[in-house]
Amino acid sequence: MIDINAIISTMMNNQVNIPLLQPLIEPLLGMPVIGYLIALILWKPFFVLILIPGFATMGIMLLILPWIERKMVARMQWRVGPREISPRTRGIVQLLADTLRFLFQEVIIHKDAHKLYFLQFPFLYFIPVLLPLLFINAGTAGNPLVPIQTDYALQIMVALISLMPVFILGVGWASNNRFAFIGTVREAFLYFAYEIPFIVIVLAMIVLYGTSNTVGVVNAQSGVWWGIIQNPLAALTFFIAMVMATARLPFDIPEADQEVSFGPFVEYSGIAFGLAYVMGYEKMYVLSAMMTMLFLGGGSGPEILGLGDLSCGIWFVLKTLIVLVIMVNLRGVYPRYRLDQGLRIGWGAMLILALVALGWSIVVMGVRL
């Protein structure tokens, strides 16, 4: 039998503290139905997962990040970027135009596709991309903001992230198209090239922090001793692996539009293509949030007066946005690598840097002990 009173008591005893909004919230909590709804929204695990830095924040990022990318890269290349639609707003309405195009464009399934799986894989792709948010700690030392606390959080996150390329392989196979197949094979090659250094780097940080619980990870970065200072080689290698995992320039080898016409997703249109397009930015957000948690101290930062726990979430989102902006700027700086160059980087320099970073973590832990 479910004890409703116990559930409500649990929510009420673990609320997000926002002093600035407290005078408005307290009267609402006394109302019969609205009070329970407000208590649910302010319940820390729910607040972090749904609002900041969870799904709502990720949705906002998905809306503004493509526009930021287009404008910044255009300026770097001496262009103006999107502005034909509503030039007074600097073309930001272009995002709405893209959304409407994806929503109302016809979804075409060609006769040679594996129809049962053709539409399933883009939707199934959402699962491993979104689930790592359950373990992201956006809090500070002594004040965790995480939906689920577990001693195996980092291992679970790595396992979920490792599933992402599997669905891309399924997309290419279901398309039954030679260009999609080429993009899928390239994805498989790069997957093995970056996945091993990625796992080694996460292992290096587990050794350095002495825990794989995301609460302990953030606690180990108290003060100014962020992970990027404690192990800069690990931060650099993690960032490169993150760029490869999201197929961003200069590693957009599986989706090279001049060669394989958007790779595994070449046969998709309408909302199905929109999902594939958006999914790349979702992967960027999740991995950037993971980097913020592992190397940038989570939500640590000067307290913003009146915001309480919300201050941690704001600092976390700002750090994640900085990582995202650096990633999108690579499009205007580097040309695309060839497949053999990408593999050489993954199996050569990245793997060496990852092993050196792991050795450094072991040495640091030995000195501490």
C-alpha positions in Angstrom: 0.0 0.0 0.0 1.4 3.4 -1.0 1.7 5.8 1.9 0.8 9.2 0.3 1.5 11.1 3.5 5.1 9.6 3.6 5.7 10.7 0.0 4.4 14.2 0.7 6.5 14.4 3.8 9.6 13.3 1.8 9.0 16.0 -0.8 8.4 18.7 1.8 11.6 17.9 3.7 13.8 18.1 0.6 12.8 21.4 -1.1 14.8 23.7 -3.2 15.6 26.8 -1.2 15.0 30.1 -3.1 14.7 32.9 -0.5 13.7 35.5 -3.1 10.6 33.5 -4.1 9.8 32.3 -0.6 7.2 35.0 0.2 5.3 34.0 -3.0 5.7 30.2 -2.4 4.6 29.9 1.2 0.9 31.0 0.7 0.6 28.6 -2.3 1.9 25.6 -0.2 -1.2 26.0 2.0 -3.6 25.4 -0.8 -5.0 21.8 -1.1 -4.1 20.9 -4.7 -1.8 23.7 -5.8 0.3 23.2 -2.7 1.1 19.6 -3.6 1.9 20.7 -7.1 4.3 23.4 -5.9 5.9 21.0 -3.5 6.5 18.5 -6.3 8.1 21.2 -8.5 10.3 22.4 -5.7 11.3 18.8 -4.7 15.1 18.8 -5.3 15.3 15.7 -7.5 12.3 16.7 -9.6 13.4 20.4 -9.8 16.9 19.4 -11.0 15.7 16.8 -13.5 12.8 18.8 -15.0 13.9 22.5 -14.7 17.6 23.3 -14.0 19.8 21.8 -15.4 17.3 19.2 -16.7 14.9 18.9 -19.5 13.6 22.5 -19.6 17.0 24.0 -19.6 18.1 21.5 -22.3 15.1 22.5 -24.4 16.0 26.1 -24.2 19.6 25.3 -25.2 18.3 23.3 -28.2 16.4 26.5 -29.3 19.2 29.0 -28.9 22.3 26.9 -29.6 21.8 26.5 -33.4 21.3 30.3 -33.7 24.4 31.0 -31.6 26.4 28.6 -33.7 25.3 30.1 -37.0 25.9 33.7 -35.9 29.2 33.1 -34.2 30.6 31.0 -37.0 29.3 33.5 -39.6 31.2 36.3 -37.8 34.3 34.2 -37.7 34.1 33.7 -41.4 33.1 37.4 -42.2 29.5 36.7 -42.9 26.4 37.9 -41.2 24.7 34.6 -40.5 20.9 34.1 -40.6 18.9 37.3 -40.8 16.6 37.1 -43.9 13.7 36.2 -41.6 13.1 39.1 -39.2 16.5 41.0 -39.6 15.6 43.2 -36.6 15.9 40.2 -34.3 19.1 39.1 -36.0 17.4 36.1 -37.6 16.5 34.4 -34.3 13.1 33.6 -35.8 14.9 31.3 -38.2 14.8 28.7 -35.4 11.0 28.8 -35.5 11.0 28.5 -39.3 13.3 25.4 -39.0 11.0 23.9 -36.4 7.9 24.4 -38.5 9.6 22.9 -41.5 10.6 19.8 -39.6 7.1 19.4 -38.1 5.1 19.8 -41.3 7.4 18.3 -43.9 6.3 14.9 -45.2 8.1 11.9 -43.7 9.1 9.7 -46.6 9.9 6.0 -46.1 11.4 4.6 -49.3 10.5 1.2 -50.5 13.8 -0.5 -49.7 14.0 0.7 -46.1 13.4 -1.7 -43.2 10.1 0.0 -42.3 9.6 -1.5 -38.9 12.9 -0.1 -37.6 13.2 3.0 -39.9 11.0 5.2 -37.6 11.7 3.4 -34.3 15.5 4.0 -34.1 15.3 7.9 -34.1 12.8 7.7 -31.2 14.7 5.0 -29.3 17.8 7.2 -29.6 16.3 9.5 -27.0 16.6 7.0 -24.2 20.4 6.8 -23.8 20.8 10.5 -24.5 18.4 11.7 -21.8 18.9 9.2 -19.0 22.4 10.4 -18.0 20.7 13.6 -16.7 19.4 11.4 -13.9 22.9 11.4 -12.4 24.1 14.9 -13.1 25.0 16.7 -9.9 24.5 20.5 -10.4 25.2 21.3 -6.7 28.2 22.3 -4.7 30.2 20.6 -2.0 27.9 19.9 0.8 24.8 20.9 -1.2 24.1 18.2 -3.8 21.5 18.8 -6.5 21.1 15.5 -8.2 18.0 13.4 -9.1 19.5 10.0 -8.2 22.4 9.3 -5.9 24.3 6.1 -6.4 27.8 4.8 -5.9 27.9 3.7 -9.5 26.7 6.9 -11.1 29.6 7.5 -13.4 29.7 3.9 -14.6 26.0 4.0 -15.4 26.5 7.3 -17.3 29.4 5.9 -19.3 27.3 2.8 -20.1 24.4 4.9 -21.4 26.6 7.2 -23.4 28.2 4.1 -24.9 24.8 3.0 -26.2 24.4 6.1 -28.3 26.4 4.9 -31.4 24.5 1.6 -31.4 21.3 3.4 -32.3 23.1 5.3 -35.1 24.3 2.0 -36.5 20.7 0.9 -36.4 19.6 4.0 -38.2 22.1 3.4 -41.0 21.1 -0.2 -41.3 17.4 0.5 -41.4 17.8 3.1 -44.1 19.3 0.4 -46.5 21.2 3.1 -48.4 24.8 3.0 -49.6 25.6 6.5 -48.3 23.9 5.7 -45.0 25.9 2.5 -44.8 29.1 4.4 -45.4 28.3 6.9 -42.6 27.4 4.0 -40.3 30.7 2.2 -40.9 32.5 5.5 -40.2 30.5 5.9 -37.0 31.5 2.4 -36.0 35.2 3.1 -36.6 35.2 6.4 -34.7 33.2 4.8 -31.9 36.0 2.4 -31.1 38.6 5.1 -31.5 37.2 7.5 -28.9 35.3 5.2 -26.6 38.4 3.6 -25.0 40.1 6.9 -24.2 36.8 8.2 -22.9 36.4 5.3 -20.5 40.0 5.6 -19.4 39.5 9.3 -18.6 36.4 8.6 -16.6 38.4 5.9 -14.7 41.2 8.4 -14.1 38.8 10.8 -12.5 37.2 8.1 -10.4 40.7 7.2 -9.1 41.5 10.9 -8.5 38.3 11.6 -6.6 38.2 8.2 -4.9 34.5 7.8 -5.8 32.2 7.3 -8.7 29.3 8.9 -6.9 28.6 12.3 -8.5 28.0 13.8 -5.1 31.6 12.8 -4.0 32.9 14.0 -7.4 31.7 17.5 -6.8 32.7 17.4 -3.1 36.3 16.6 -4.2 36.4 19.8 -6.2 35.7 22.2 -3.3 37.2 25.6 -3.5 39.3 26.4 -6.6 40.7 22.8 -7.0 38.5 21.9 -9.9 39.2 18.7 -11.9 40.6 20.7 -14.8 43.4 22.0 -12.4 43.9 18.6 -10.7 44.3 16.8 -14.0 44.4 19.1 -17.0 45.4 16.3 -19.4 42.2 14.4 -18.5 40.1 17.5 -19.2 41.7 18.0 -22.6 41.3 14.4 -23.6 37.7 14.3 -22.4 36.9 17.4 -24.4 38.4 15.9 -27.6 36.5 12.6 -27.0 33.3 14.6 -26.4 33.8 16.4 -29.8 34.3 13.0 -31.5 31.3 11.4 -29.7 29.0 14.2 -31.0 30.4 14.1 -34.5 31.2 17.8 -34.5 33.8 19.4 -36.7 36.6 18.6 -37.2 35.2 15.1 -36.5 31.9 15.1 -38.4 33.3 12.3 -40.5 30.2 10.1 -40.3 28.0 13.0 -41.5 30.3 14.6 -44.1 27.7 16.2 -46.3 30.1 16.7 -49.3 30.8 13.0 -49.3 28.0 10.9 -47.8 25.1 13.4 -47.7 24.6 13.6 -44.0 25.6 10.0 -43.5 23.3 7.6 -41.5 20.4 10.1 -41.7 20.5 10.7 -45.4 17.1 9.0 -46.0 15.2 10.8 -43.2 12.9 13.8 -43.7 10.4 15.8 -41.7 10.1 15.2 -38.0 12.3 12.1 -38.2 15.2 14.2 -39.6 14.4 16.9 -37.1 14.9 14.3 -34.3 18.2 13.3 -35.7 19.3 17.0 -36.1 18.3 17.9 -32.5 19.8 14.7 -31.1 23.3 16.0 -31.9 22.7 19.1 -29.8 21.2 17.0 -27.0 24.3 14.8 -26.9 26.4 18.0 -26.8 24.4 19.3 -23.8 24.6 16.0 -21.8 28.3 15.5 -22.4 29.1 19.2 -21.7 27.1 18.9 -18.4 29.1 15.8 -17.6 32.4 17.8 -18.2 31.1 20.6 -16.0 30.5 18.1 -13.2 33.8 16.3 -13.6 36.2 19.1 -14.3 34.6 22.5 -13.6 33.4 22.1 -10.1 29.7 21.5 -10.8 27.6 24.4 -9.7 30.3 26.0 -7.6 30.6 29.8 -7.9 29.9 33.1 -6.0 26.5 32.9 -4.4 23.9 35.0 -6.1 22.0 36.8 -3.3 18.4 35.8 -2.9 18.5 32.7 -5.2 19.8 30.1 -2.7 20.0 26.7 -4.4 19.0 28.2 -7.7 22.4 30.0 -7.7 24.2 26.6 -8.1 22.0 25.7 -11.0 22.7 29.0 -12.8 26.4 28.6 -12.4 26.2 25.1 -13.6 24.3 26.1 -16.7 26.6 29.0 -17.5 29.7 26.7 -17.3 27.9 24.2 -19.5 27.1 26.9 -22.0 30.7 28.0 -22.2 31.7 24.4 -23.0 29.0 24.3 -25.7 30.1 27.6 -27.2 33.7 26.4 -27.5 32.5 23.2 -29.2 30.3 25.0 -31.8 33.2 27.5 -32.5 35.3 24.6 -33.7 33.2 24.6 -36.9 34.7 27.9 -37.9 38.3 27.1 -37.0 39.1 23.6 -38.1 38.6 21.7 -41.4 37.3 18.2 -41.3 39.7 15.3 -40.7 39.8 12.3 -42.9 38.7 9.0 -41.4 42.3 7.7 -41.2 43.3 10.9 -39.4 40.5 10.6 -36.9 41.4 7.0 -36.2 45.0 7.9 -35.8 44.1 10.6 -33.3 41.8 8.3 -31.3 44.1 5.3 -31.2 47.3 7.3 -31.0 47.5 10.7 -29.2 44.2 10.4 -27.3 44.9 7.0 -26.0 48.4 8.0 -24.9 47.1 11.2 -23.2 44.3 9.1 -21.5 46.8 6.6 -20.1 49.2 9.4 -18.9 46.2 11.1 -17.2 45.3 7.8 -15.5 48.9 7.4 -14.3 48.9 11.0 -13.0 45.7 10.3 -11.0 47.3 7.2 -9.5 50.4 9.2 -8.5 48.3 12.0 -7.0 46.2 9.5 -5.0 49.4 7.7 -3.8 50.8 11.0 -2.6 47.6 11.9 -0.8 47.6 8.5 1.0 
